[in-house]
Amino acid sequence: MNTYSFLFTLFLSLQSQVFSEDDFYQVKACCSFNGPNFDKVEYILTTSFNKQKMMEYNSTRGNWIGFTDFSIAISNYWNKVPYHKIQRLVEMKLICYENINTIQTIGNLSTTPSMRLKSVKQPDGRHPAMLVCSAYNFYPKLIKITWLRNDQEVTEGVSNTDAIPVGELYYQFHSYLEYTPTSGEKISCMVEHVTLSEPRIIVWNDSLPEGEKNKIVVGLSGLILGLVIFISGFIYHRKKSAVYNAIRQE
């Protein structure tokens, strides 16, 4: 069974006013589930003040850490109080372990994206060329596509759509790259998704697709056949005319 990793957020933004209407205190609790049976659970609790991260508790580490002089002092104090450790364990049980079945259900619904890399025309016919890397019918929603030129990340000329819902569950996503073709270079897109054990890389091949090649082959075959018929008819006509003229001369 594949390994999945999910982030379950309990409090996305729990705010309370502090000191003034412009100040607020934020608490966010997250559960990270890893492993084929979600047997590895990590509980992270973070506090922020006016969008500045102040303190963080990590169940793997088992303690608080602070990021300012004041919060460092508070963290050191809380790490010495047994009540705070017990409270974190209770929170982890209620928030994380009580929701494992729900997260496993989501994991069972996960679907690996199907991907395609192709060239598209600019709407106004402008150059440079444009490539689009597309991911279809995937779940969960979060996905990342990175463009590479000779295995180096490209950021200029890149634009992305939002993850577009398809039906009631699945999504599609498109990433565009404007570039000037250079002889000998390798252009590729790298797709990262929770259902992939490692990033999948698709290399751009500027040769014609197989379908287009077949159309050209069929067209050339028809042209050659028509030319053969025309030449055969022309030769037959010339021979027939020669015989007719010979009979008239006799």
Residue, then its C-alpha position, 0 to 999 in steps of 0.5 A: m500500500n502506498t504511503y500517504s501524508f496528510l495535514f489535518t488542521l483543527f484551528l485554521s485561525l482562532q483569533s482573540q483581541v489582545f491589547s487593541e483592535d489591531d492586535f490578535y493572538q492565533v493558535k493553530a493545531c495540526c496533525s500529520f499522518n504518515g505511513p501505509n496504515f497512518d501509524k506515524v502521527e505527529y501533533i504540532l501546536t503553534t502560537s502567533f502574535n500579530k502573524q509573528k510565530m511565537m511558540e511551537y510544541n512538537s509531539t515528536r520532539g516532546n517539548w515547546i520551543g520559543f522564537t522570541d526572548f519572552s516566548i523562550a522564557i515561557s517555553n522553558y517554564w511550560n516544559k517543566v510543568p507536568y500538567h502541560k505535557i499531559q494536556r498536549l497528550v490529551e489534545m493529541k488523542l482527541i484531535c489526531y487519533e480520534n480522526i484517523n478513520t476519517i483520514q484513512t477514508i480520504g486516503n482510500l479516495s486518493t487518485t494518482p494524476s494522469m499527466r500530459l505535456k504539449s505545445v499550445k498556440q499563443p492566443d494572439g499568435r505571439h512568440p516565444a512558444m508556449l508549453v502546458c503541463s496538465a494533471y487530470n483526475f487527481y485527489p487530494k487537491l494539493i499538487k505542485i508542478t515545476w518546470l525544468r530546463n536542463d534539469q534546472e528549475v525555471t521560474e520566469g515565464v511560468s503561470n498556473t491555474d487553480a486546481i479546477p474541480v472535476g465532478e464532485l471529487y477530482y481535480q485538474f491543474h494546468s501549468y504554462l511555460e513561455y520559452t524560446p526554443t534552443s537547440g539541444e536543450k531539455i525542457s521537462c515538467m515535474v509533478e509532485h502529489v501525495t499519491l506519488s512515492e517520488p516526483r514524476i518528470i515528463v520530458w518535452n519531445d518537440s517531434l510530432p505526436e504519433g497521431e500527427k505522424n500517421k496523418i502525414v503518412v496517410g496524406l503522403s501515401g494518398l499523394i503518391l498514389g494519386l501521382v502514380i495514377f496520374i502518370s499511368g493515365f498520362i502514359y496510357h493516353r500517350k500510347k493510345s494517341a500514338v497508336y491512333n495516329a499510326i492507324r490514321q497515317e496508314 
